[in-house]
Amino acid sequence: MAYRFFAVDKSRRLRFTALVLLLFLLATPSHAYAYIGPGAGFAVVGSFLVMFTAVFSALAALLTWPVRWAIRSIKGRKALSRAKVKKVVVLGLDGMDYGLAKKMIAEGKLPTFAKLAEDGAFEPLQTTVPSMSPVAWSSFQTGSNPGKHNIYDFLTRNRNTYMPKLSSVEIRGPRRILKLGKWRLPLSKPDIRLMRKGKQFWRVLGEHGIFSNILRVPITWPPEKFYGLSLSGMCVPDLRGSQGTFSYYTTAGADDEHTGGEQFRVERSGEGFEAELVGPENPVREGAGAMRLPFKIATTGPNSAGLHINGDIHTLVQGVYTDWIKIEFSAGPGVKVSGIARFLLKEVVPELKLYVTPINIDPEKPAMPVTHPPVYSTYLAKKQGYYSTLGLAEDSWALNEKIIDDADFIQQCVDYDAEREKMFFDTLDKVKQGLCVCVFDGTDRIQHAFWRDMEEDHPANAVYDKNAQRRNAVEELYKRADGLVRRTMKKLDADTLLMVISDHGFTSFRRGVDLNRWLEDQGYLVMKEGERDKKYLQGVDWERTKAYAIGLGGIYLNIRGRESKGIVKAGDQANKLREEIAAKLAEVVDPATGEKAVKRVYDTAKIYRGPYKGNAPDLLAGFFKGYRASWETAVGEVTESVFCDNTKAWSGDHCVDPSEVPGVLFCNRKIDSEVCRLMDIGPTVLDMFGVDVPKFMDGKALSVAKDSVEITETDIAEAREDVA
């Protein structure tokens, strides 16, 4: 059950000491793009943070280890004496849709899932309101409704400025700073706050001496302490502190601005090109700006080049991603900050076109903690090599902006899922008793990007060329997931409970709804003269605005005393306004189709329970299939029309009414429960380990049978044959 970690060498300790003395967080986020899809670049932090207390906490942990080991052993034996299983494995397939899975099972395309459904359980898994990944996975972790965990969207708003901000994390710099000329030294550590509240069910297990290994579950950054190991998922920033900022270098004339990324125009120099990678702000030299790393591209042929960077030479082949390449920025004498990136040469003649992924935090020498304990990221890097650490690693915005093509994006998804499978199977091998959880993101990202494959008349197909061979990326994705589950089951025994789950399902996103334009048409939102095109609601006249929208379906009332420029009186006036807007919004009809766009409007004061329900949007729009809040609504930009076609590659979505997109629950044992909810998974795991479900959880333990499904070698061979 325990892992053997690699010792930290002397040179690394010296580098770390230098960082502890010199580096600190710059916590003023720059205005970047709000999350309107993975990789949109919304800033989490202005720079990077350093593990100030890692050395001291590691020493304390070492000194107290014998006592803690004895206490946990006693608790673990007591808990496991009541347990119904030795091990529980939760395999998360983000976004896997119940309807699609059921259809493909009936068509004989998913033999492993079919066997699980036949001999075990296959049920629709009720998601959360709203059906968004950060909300749903937070309810999964805590077994509670959003009113208790405080996550309602990817974004929330700053009540003072009305600016959108990431909902999951708040980061503030050290309060005390010593200035020595141009140098700045921290005298206190940064304040990093995970805004998701509540207690994760694996922390409850740890309190009873049961070990857990948690991989890439969304909204687990910064990592929390518990009895086990974890690698954070969604919302881990890149090295620049954003949710993913790609770089694009070209000699060709093109737009200088790209959502979710930056374009750099380069000039040919002899037989090659010279450019710079942009890193995080220099945290130790006042006014130094962003750190930069020069690199050269030397043409070696019509389809190849040499990349000269950090004193090394790497081969670039047109259309082929490099492996992860280490990137080192110099912050000062003897102080380096490292990240990793992949390079994709799109063209070298007649024009240079080079794509660089967002610079991920280096897992071997992380500038920000991405695991618990911090050394676990190093262990994984030593075990399997470099791997993506960015929470939203698959760069859908580079695809939306046509910097990379369909095949490039699919390759990213496949590669990053393969990295995760290695660490997941390492976990399965090493954890003999306890909990293993791993979430795979490819199922979500590919359905977002390639739902258009399944609809010939999808508006995106007028902009993105359809594959002549009738590619079906979504079906191939589900088949790969079937293979992953088959390989997973091969590693399990009869004393292991397996649950394969998704946080929500999926559907088409054909038409965008500009909620702010609708509020304006109804007289609830007023724009300043000549400032309609401003993002982040900067053109709104707050002295005359009663309601506004931020994110992917949330509407806030401009309440006096809550918002800085509120005009709506709390109490009866606000309640009547809430009811009025909800009634009108529920009747909105798309003039282009004659269809209603909104299935249900949720009054959050009525559906949420808990100490944080006051932080929720006042209303949530639950859209019908085919509709979603527009891209402009998400970033607070008010357009000229309520409805518009969605012509981006991002052609599928789940930010609709939760009843439209149930997730999946497969289990290797029968389940006898009328309704299965995502928030029931944690309580079920606790119950299977003989741990009482805490009263603060809203979820209930599902009724799980005693006997597991067994897959023989013959079954596996037949499954492979069927898929082939």
C-alpha positions in Angstrom: 0.0 0.0 0.0 2.9 2.4 0.6 4.9 4.0 -2.2 8.7 4.2 -2.3 9.6 7.8 -3.0 12.8 9.0 -4.5 15.2 11.0 -2.3 15.7 14.7 -3.0 19.3 15.2 -4.0 21.6 17.8 -2.5 21.6 20.1 -5.5 17.8 20.1 -5.6 17.7 21.0 -1.9 20.0 24.0 -2.6 17.8 25.1 -5.4 14.8 24.7 -3.2 16.4 26.7 -0.4 17.1 29.5 -2.9 13.5 29.5 -4.0 12.2 29.5 -0.4 14.3 32.6 0.3 13.6 34.5 -2.9 10.3 33.6 -4.6 6.7 34.4 -3.7 3.3 34.7 -5.3 2.2 37.7 -7.3 -1.5 37.4 -6.6 -3.0 40.1 -8.8 -4.6 38.2 -11.7 -4.4 39.8 -15.1 -7.6 40.1 -17.1 -7.6 37.1 -19.3 -10.3 35.0 -20.8 -13.1 33.5 -18.6 -13.6 29.8 -18.7 -15.9 29.1 -21.7 -14.3 25.8 -22.4 -11.0 24.1 -21.5 -8.0 26.2 -22.1 -9.7 29.6 -22.3 -6.9 31.1 -20.2 -8.8 32.7 -17.3 -6.1 33.8 -14.9 -5.9 32.0 -11.6 -2.7 33.7 -10.4 -0.5 36.4 -11.8 2.7 34.3 -11.5 3.5 31.2 -9.5 3.8 30.1 -5.9 6.5 28.1 -4.1 6.2 25.4 -1.4 7.4 27.5 1.4 6.7 25.0 4.2 7.5 21.8 2.3 10.8 21.2 4.1 9.4 21.8 7.5 6.2 19.8 7.0 8.3 16.9 5.6 10.5 16.9 8.7 7.5 17.0 11.0 5.9 14.2 9.1 9.0 12.1 9.4 9.3 12.7 13.2 5.6 11.9 13.9 5.4 9.0 11.4 5.7 6.1 13.9 2.8 7.5 16.1 0.6 8.2 13.1 1.3 4.8 11.6 0.3 3.1 14.8 -2.9 5.1 15.2 -3.9 4.5 11.6 -3.1 0.8 11.7 -5.4 0.4 14.7 -8.2 2.4 13.1 -7.7 0.7 9.8 -8.0 -2.8 11.3 -11.2 -1.8 13.1 -12.8 -0.3 10.0 -11.8 -3.1 7.7 -13.2 -5.6 10.1 -16.6 -4.2 9.2 -15.8 -3.7 5.5 -17.7 -5.6 2.8 -14.7 -5.3 0.4 -10.9 -4.9 0.6 -10.7 -2.3 -2.2 -13.0 0.1 -4.1 -12.0 1.4 -7.5 -13.9 4.4 -8.9 -13.1 5.0 -12.6 -14.4 8.4 -13.7 -15.1 8.9 -17.4 -15.9 12.6 -17.5 -19.1 13.3 -19.6 -19.9 9.8 -20.6 -23.6 9.9 -21.7 -26.1 7.3 -20.6 -28.2 7.5 -23.8 -25.2 7.1 -26.1 -23.7 4.3 -24.0 -27.0 2.4 -24.0 -27.4 2.8 -27.8 -23.8 1.6 -28.5 -24.3 -1.4 -26.1 -27.4 -2.4 -28.0 -25.5 -2.1 -31.2 -22.8 -4.5 -29.9 -20.0 -1.9 -30.0 -19.2 -1.9 -26.2 -18.8 -5.6 -25.1 -17.1 -4.9 -21.8 -19.8 -2.3 -20.8 -22.4 -4.8 -22.0 -21.1 -7.5 -19.7 -21.1 -5.1 -16.8 -24.7 -4.1 -17.6 -25.8 -7.7 -17.9 -24.1 -9.2 -14.9 -23.6 -6.1 -12.7 -25.4 -2.8 -12.9 -25.9 -0.1 -15.6 -28.0 2.9 -14.4 -28.5 6.5 -15.3 -26.6 8.6 -12.8 -28.4 11.8 -11.7 -26.1 14.8 -12.0 -26.2 18.1 -10.2 -28.0 21.5 -10.8 -26.3 22.9 -12.9 -24.8 20.0 -14.8 -21.2 21.3 -15.0 -18.0 19.5 -14.2 -16.8 21.6 -11.3 -20.2 21.5 -9.6 -20.8 17.8 -10.2 -17.3 16.6 -9.2 -17.5 18.7 -6.0 -20.8 17.0 -5.1 -19.1 13.7 -5.8 -16.3 14.4 -3.4 -18.4 15.8 -0.6 -21.6 13.8 -1.0 -23.5 17.1 -0.8 -25.5 19.6 -2.7 -23.8 22.8 -3.9 -25.2 24.8 -1.0 -22.7 22.9 1.2 -19.6 22.9 -1.1 -19.9 26.4 -2.6 -19.2 25.6 -6.3 -21.9 26.7 -8.8 -20.1 27.2 -12.1 -16.6 27.5 -13.5 -16.9 31.2 -12.8 -18.4 33.4 -10.1 -18.4 37.2 -9.9 -16.6 39.7 -7.8 -19.3 41.5 -5.9 -17.3 44.7 -5.8 -16.2 44.9 -9.5 -18.7 42.6 -11.2 -15.6 41.0 -12.9 -15.7 37.2 -13.5 -13.3 35.1 -11.4 -12.5 31.5 -11.1 -14.9 29.9 -8.6 -12.6 27.3 -7.1 -9.6 29.1 -5.9 -8.6 32.5 -4.4 -4.9 33.4 -4.1 -3.3 36.3 -2.3 0.3 37.2 -2.0 2.3 37.3 1.2 1.4 40.2 3.5 4.9 41.1 4.4 7.6 41.7 1.7 11.2 42.9 2.3 12.5 45.1 -0.5 16.2 45.2 -1.0 16.9 47.5 -4.0 15.4 45.8 -7.0 14.9 42.5 -5.1 11.8 41.5 -3.2 11.9 38.9 -0.5 8.8 37.4 1.2 8.6 37.4 4.9 5.3 35.5 5.0 3.8 32.8 2.8 1.1 33.3 0.2 -2.6 32.6 1.1 -4.0 29.9 -1.2 -7.6 29.2 -0.6 -9.6 26.3 -2.1 -13.1 27.8 -2.4 -14.7 24.3 -2.5 -16.0 23.6 1.0 -17.0 20.4 2.7 -15.1 17.3 3.6 -14.2 14.8 0.9 -15.3 11.2 1.5 -11.7 10.0 1.3 -10.8 12.3 4.1 -13.5 10.5 6.2 -12.0 7.2 5.2 -8.5 8.4 6.3 -9.9 9.4 9.7 -10.8 5.7 10.0 -7.3 4.5 8.9 -8.3 3.6 5.3 -5.8 4.7 2.6 -6.8 6.4 -0.6 -5.1 7.2 -3.9 -6.9 10.0 -5.8 -5.9 10.9 -9.4 -7.1 13.9 -11.4 -10.4 14.5 -9.7 -11.5 18.1 -10.7 -11.6 20.8 -8.1 -8.8 19.3 -5.9 -6.3 22.1 -6.3 -4.5 23.2 -4.2 -4.0 19.7 -2.8 -5.4 19.0 0.6 -3.9 16.8 3.3 -5.4 13.4 4.0 -4.3 9.8 4.6 -3.3 9.0 1.0 -1.9 10.3 -2.2 -3.4 12.7 -4.7 -2.7 14.4 -8.1 -4.9 17.4 -8.7 -7.1 17.8 -11.7 -9.3 20.5 -13.3 -8.3 24.1 -12.2 -4.6 23.4 -11.8 -3.0 26.4 -13.6 -0.2 26.4 -16.1 3.2 27.9 -15.2 1.9 31.4 -16.1 -1.0 31.1 -13.7 -3.7 30.8 -16.4 -6.1 27.9 -17.1 -4.1 27.3 -20.3 -2.4 29.8 -22.6 -1.0 28.3 -25.8 1.6 30.0 -28.0 1.6 30.2 -31.8 4.6 31.4 -33.9 4.3 32.2 -37.5 5.8 34.2 -40.4 2.5 34.4 -42.1 0.1 37.3 -41.7 -2.8 36.4 -39.4 -4.8 37.7 -36.5 -2.6 38.8 -33.6 -5.2 37.9 -31.0 -6.5 34.4 -30.2 -8.9 33.4 -27.5 -7.0 31.2 -25.0 -3.6 31.9 -26.6 -1.0 34.3 -28.0 0.3 34.7 -31.5 3.9 35.8 -32.2 5.1 37.0 -35.6 8.6 35.9 -36.3 11.1 36.8 -39.1 13.3 34.4 -41.0 17.0 34.6 -39.9 19.3 32.8 -42.4 18.1 29.1 -42.5 15.9 29.4 -39.4 13.9 31.6 -37.1 14.4 33.1 -33.6 11.7 33.6 -31.0 11.0 33.6 -27.3 8.8 31.6 -25.0 6.9 33.8 -22.5 6.9 32.6 -18.9 5.4 33.8 -15.6 6.1 37.3 -14.2 9.5 37.5 -12.5 8.6 37.4 -8.8 11.9 38.6 -7.3 12.9 41.6 -9.4 10.6 44.6 -9.3 9.4 45.7 -12.7 11.2 42.9 -14.6 8.0 41.7 -16.3 7.5 38.3 -17.7 10.5 35.9 -17.8 11.4 34.9 -21.4 13.4 32.1 -22.9 14.9 32.5 -26.3 14.8 29.6 -28.8 15.8 29.0 -32.4 14.2 26.9 -35.2 16.7 25.6 -37.8 15.2 24.3 -41.0 16.5 20.8 -41.8 14.2 19.9 -44.6 10.8 20.7 -46.2 9.0 18.9 -43.4 11.4 19.1 -40.5 13.5 21.4 -38.3 15.7 21.5 -35.2 14.5 23.2 -32.0 17.4 24.8 -30.1 16.3 25.6 -26.6 17.9 25.5 -23.1 21.1 24.3 -24.6 19.5 21.2 -26.2 18.5 20.3 -29.7 15.2 18.5 -30.4 13.9 17.3 -33.7 10.6 18.7 -35.0 8.7 16.7 -37.6 5.8 18.4 -39.4 2.5 17.2 -37.9 4.1 15.2 -35.0 4.1 16.4 -31.4 7.4 16.3 -29.6 7.6 14.6 -26.2 7.4 16.9 -23.2 10.4 19.2 -23.3 11.7 20.8 -20.2 11.6 24.6 -20.1 13.7 26.6 -17.7 13.3 30.3 -17.0 15.8 32.3 -15.0 14.4 34.5 -12.2 17.7 35.6 -10.9 21.3 34.4 -10.2 21.1 30.7 -9.5 17.3 30.7 -9.4 15.4 28.8 -12.2 11.8 28.0 -12.6 11.0 25.0 -14.8 8.0 23.9 -16.7 7.3 21.5 -19.6 5.7 21.9 -23.0 5.1 20.1 -26.3 5.9 21.6 -29.7 4.0 20.9 -32.9 5.5 22.0 -36.2 2.5 22.7 -38.5 4.6 24.0 -41.4 8.2 25.1 -42.0 8.1 26.1 -45.7 7.0 28.4 -47.3 5.9 29.8 -43.9 6.7 28.8 -40.4 3.7 27.7 -38.3 4.6 26.4 -34.8 2.2 25.6 -32.0 3.4 25.3 -28.4 1.1 23.9 -25.7 0.6 25.8 -22.5 3.7 25.5 -20.4 2.7 23.0 -17.7 4.1 22.9 -14.2 7.1 20.6 -14.2 6.0 17.6 -12.1 9.6 16.6 -11.3 10.4 20.1 -9.9 7.0 21.7 -9.4 6.9 25.5 -8.9 3.4 25.0 -7.5 2.2 22.0 -5.5 0.1 19.7 -7.7 0.1 16.6 -5.5 -0.2 15.5 -1.9 2.4 15.0 -0.6 4.4 17.3 -2.9 7.0 14.5 -3.6 4.3 12.3 -5.2 4.5 14.3 -8.4 8.2 13.6 -8.5 7.6 9.9 -8.0 5.2 9.8 -10.9 7.7 11.6 -13.1 10.5 9.2 -12.2 8.1 6.3 -12.7 6.7 7.2 -16.1 8.4 10.3 -17.4 6.9 13.8 -17.8 3.1 14.1 -17.9 0.6 16.9 -18.2 -0.2 18.7 -15.0 -2.4 21.4 -16.3 -6.0 20.9 -15.1 -7.4 21.5 -18.6 -4.6 19.9 -20.6 -6.5 19.3 -23.8 -6.2 22.5 -25.8 -9.7 23.0 -27.2 -9.2 26.7 -27.7 -6.3 26.1 -30.0 -8.8 23.9 -32.0 -11.5 26.5 -31.9 -9.0 29.1 -33.1 -7.9 26.7 -35.9 -4.3 26.8 -34.7 -4.4 23.0 -34.5 -6.6 20.7 -36.5 -9.0 17.9 -35.6 -6.3 15.2 -35.7 -3.9 17.2 -33.6 -6.6 17.7 -30.9 -7.6 14.0 -30.9 -3.9 13.1 -30.5 -3.6 15.3 -27.4 -6.7 13.6 -25.8 -5.4 10.1 -26.5 -1.9 10.9 -25.3 -3.0 12.5 -22.0 -5.4 9.7 -21.3 -2.5 7.2 -21.9 -0.4 9.1 -19.4 -3.2 8.8 -16.9 -3.7 5.1 -17.5 -0.1 4.5 -16.6 -0.4 6.2 -13.2 -3.9 4.6 -12.6 -2.6 1.1 -13.2 0.4 1.8 -11.0 -2.1 2.8 -8.3 -4.1 -0.4 -8.8 -1.0 -2.5 -8.5 0.2 -0.8 -5.3 -2.9 -0.2 -3.3 -3.9 -3.6 -1.9 -6.5 -2.3 0.5 -8.3 1.0 0.3 -9.7 3.4 -2.3 -8.5 4.1 -5.8 -10.1 7.0 -7.8 -9.1 8.2 -11.3 -10.9 10.6 -13.6 -10.2 10.5 -17.4 -11.0 13.7 -19.3 -10.8 12.5 -22.9 -14.5 11.5 -22.9 -15.5 15.1 -22.1 -13.1 16.9 -24.4 -13.8 14.8 -27.5 -17.5 15.0 -27.2 -17.3 18.8 -26.8 -15.2 19.1 -29.9 -16.7 16.4 -32.2 -20.4 16.2 -31.5 -20.6 17.8 -35.0 -19.5 14.4 -36.5 -22.9 13.0 -35.5 -25.0 15.8 -37.0 -24.5 16.7 -40.7 -26.5 19.9 -40.3 -24.7 21.1 -37.2 -23.8 24.8 -37.8 -20.1 24.1 -37.0 -19.9 21.9 -40.1 -20.2 25.0 -42.3 -17.0 26.3 -40.8 -15.0 23.2 -40.0 -14.5 20.8 -42.9 -16.0 17.4 -42.3 -13.8 14.4 -42.7 -14.5 12.8 -46.1 -14.3 9.3 -44.6 -17.2 10.1 -42.2 -15.0 10.1 -39.1 -16.9 9.4 -35.9 -14.6 10.5 -33.1 -17.2 10.0 -30.4 -17.9 6.4 -31.2 -14.2 5.6 -31.4 -13.9 7.4 -28.0 -16.5 5.1 -26.4 -14.8 2.1 -27.8 -11.5 3.2 -26.3 -13.3 3.6 -23.0 -14.6 0.1 -23.3 -11.0 -1.1 -23.7 -9.9 0.9 -20.7 -12.5 -0.7 -18.5 -11.7 -4.2 -19.8 -8.0 -3.7 -18.9 -9.0 -2.3 -15.5 -11.2 -5.3 -14.7 -8.4 -7.6 -15.6 -6.5 -6.2 -12.6 -9.3 -6.7 -10.1 -10.2 -9.6 -7.9 -13.5 -10.7 -6.3 -12.9 -8.5 -3.2 -12.8 -5.3 -5.2 -15.8 -3.2 -6.0 -15.6 -1.3 -9.3 -17.8 1.6 -10.1 -17.5 3.4 -13.5 -19.1 6.8 -13.4 -19.5 10.0 -15.2 -20.4 13.4 -13.8 -23.0 14.2 -16.5 -23.9 13.2 -20.0 -23.8 15.1 -23.3 -25.9 16.6 -26.0 -25.6 18.9 -29.0 -24.8 22.6 -28.7 -26.3 24.3 -31.8 -27.6 27.6 -30.7 -26.2 30.1 -28.2 -28.4 32.3 -26.0 -27.1 35.7 -25.0 -28.8 36.0 -21.6 -27.5 39.5 -21.1 -29.0 40.7 -24.4 -32.3 39.1 -23.3 -32.1 40.9 -20.0 -31.5 44.1 -21.8 -34.4 43.6 -24.1 -36.6 43.0 -21.1 -35.4 46.2 -19.4 -33.5 44.4 -16.6 -30.0 45.4 -17.8 -29.0 48.7 -19.2 -25.9 49.4 -21.3 -23.9 52.6 -21.4 -24.0 54.5 -24.6 -21.3 53.3 -27.1 -19.9 50.6 -24.8 -21.7 47.5 -25.9 -18.7 45.7 -27.2 -16.8 45.7 -23.9 -16.2 42.3 -22.2 -16.6 41.5 -18.5 -19.8 43.6 -18.3 -17.6 46.7 -18.3 -20.2 48.5 -20.5 -23.1 48.0 -18.1 -24.8 51.0 -16.4 -25.0 49.6 -12.9 -27.0 52.5 -11.6 -30.0 51.3 -13.7 -29.4 47.5 -14.0 -31.5 45.1 -12.0 -30.0 41.7 -13.2 -27.0 40.4 -15.1 -25.6 37.1 -16.3 -22.1 35.6 -15.8 -20.9 32.1 -16.6 -22.8 29.4 -18.4 -26.4 29.9 -17.2 -26.4 31.9 -14.0 -28.3 35.1 -13.5 -27.6 37.4 -10.6 -29.9 40.2 -9.2 -28.1 43.5 -8.6 -29.1 43.5 -4.9 -28.4 46.6 -2.8 -26.0 45.8 0.0 -24.7 42.7 -1.7 -23.4 44.0 -5.0 -21.3 47.2 -4.7 -23.7 49.2 -6.9 -26.9 47.3 -6.2 -30.3 48.9 -6.8 -32.7 46.0 -6.0 -34.0 45.9 -2.5 -33.5 42.6 -0.7 -36.7 40.8 0.4 -40.0 41.2 -1.3 -38.7 43.3 -4.2 -35.9 40.8 -5.0 -38.3 37.8 -4.6 -40.9 39.3 -7.0 -38.1 40.2 -9.5 -36.7 36.7 -9.3 -40.1 35.2 -10.0 -40.8 37.6 -12.8 -37.5 37.0 -14.7 -37.9 33.2 -14.2 -41.4 33.2 -15.7 -40.4 35.3 -18.7 -37.2 33.3 -19.4 -39.1 30.0 -19.3 -41.2 31.2 -22.3 -38.4 32.4 -24.6 -38.7 31.0 -28.1 -36.0 30.9 -30.7 -37.4 32.7 -33.8 -35.2 30.7 -36.2 -36.6 27.3 -35.0 -39.8 28.1 -33.3 -38.6 26.1 -30.3 -38.5 27.0 -26.7 -34.9 27.4 -25.5 -35.3 27.0 -21.7 -36.8 23.9 -20.2 -36.7 25.1 -16.6 -35.5 28.1 -14.6 -34.2 27.2 -11.1 -34.6 29.5 -8.1 -31.5 28.6 -6.2 -32.9 29.8 -2.9 -35.4 26.9 -3.1 -33.2 24.1 -4.4 -30.0 24.5 -2.4 -29.4 23.9 1.3 -26.4 24.8 3.3 -24.3 27.6 4.6 -23.0 28.7 1.2 -26.3 28.9 -0.8 -26.2 32.7 -0.6 -23.1 32.6 -3.0 -25.1 31.0 -5.8 -26.5 32.8 -8.8 -30.1 33.8 -8.0 -31.4 32.0 -11.0 -30.1 29.1 -13.2 -31.3 28.6 -16.8 -31.8 24.9 -17.6 -31.7 24.8 -21.4 -33.3 22.3 -23.8 -31.0 20.1 -25.9 -29.3 22.1 -28.6 -29.1 25.4 -26.6 -26.6 26.8 -24.2 -25.5 30.2 -22.8 -23.6 31.9 -25.6 -19.9 32.4 -25.6 -20.4 36.1 -25.1 -22.6 35.5 -22.0 -19.8 33.6 -20.3 -17.4 36.6 -20.6 -20.0 39.3 -20.0 -20.1 40.7 -23.5 -23.5 41.9 -24.7 -24.2 41.3 -28.4 -26.8 42.5 -30.9 -29.0 39.3 -30.9 -30.4 36.9 -28.2 -29.8 33.9 -30.4 -26.9 32.9 -32.6 -25.5 29.8 -34.3 -22.7 28.0 -32.6 -20.1 27.6 -35.3 -17.1 26.7 -33.1 -15.5 23.2 -33.1 -16.9 23.0 -29.5 -20.1 21.6 -30.8 -21.4 19.5 -28.0 -22.1 20.5 -24.4 -23.8 19.5 -21.1 -24.6 23.0 -19.6 -28.3 22.3 -20.2 -31.1 21.2 -17.9 -29.7 18.3 -15.8 -32.7 16.0 -16.8 -31.4 16.1 -20.4 -27.9 14.8 -19.6 -27.7 12.0 -17.0 -24.4 10.4 -16.4 -23.6 6.7 -16.2 -23.1 4.2 -13.4 -21.6 0.8 -14.2 -20.8 -1.5 -11.4 -19.4 -5.1 -11.1 -22.1 -5.9 -8.6 -25.9 -5.6 -8.8 -27.4 -2.4 -7.4 -30.9 -2.3 -6.0 -31.7 1.3 -5.7 -34.5 3.2 -7.5 -32.5 6.3 -8.1 -28.8 6.7 -8.3 -27.2 10.1 -7.8 -23.7 11.3 -8.2 -23.7 12.5 -4.6 -24.5 8.9 -3.5 -21.2 7.5 -4.7 -19.1 8.7 -1.8 -21.6 7.5 0.9 -21.7 4.1 -1.0 -17.9 3.8 -0.8 -18.0 4.7 3.0 -20.7 2.0 3.5 -18.7 -0.6 1.6 -15.8 0.0 4.0 -18.0 -0.2 7.0 -17.8 3.5 7.8 -20.9 5.4 8.9 -22.1 8.1 6.5 -21.6 11.5 8.2 -24.8 13.4 8.8 -23.5 16.4 6.8 -23.7 14.4 3.6 -26.9 14.6 1.5 -26.1 11.5 -0.4 -27.2 8.0 0.6 -25.5 4.7 0.3 -26.7 2.6 -2.6 -27.8 -0.9 -2.1 -24.9 -3.0 -3.5 -25.0 -6.8 -3.8 -22.2 -9.1 -2.4 -21.0 -10.8 -5.5 -18.8 -9.3 -8.2 -18.8 -9.8 -11.9 -15.8 -11.9 -13.1 -14.4 -11.5 -16.6 -12.4 -14.5 -17.8 -9.6 -14.6 -20.4 -12.2 -16.0 -22.8 -14.5 -13.0 -22.2 -11.6 -10.6 -22.8 -10.6 -12.4 -26.1 -14.2 -12.3 -27.3 -14.5 -8.7 -26.3 -11.4 -7.8 -28.3 -12.7 -9.7 -31.3 -16.1 -8.0 -31.1 -14.5 -4.5 -31.0 -12.2 -5.4 -33.9 
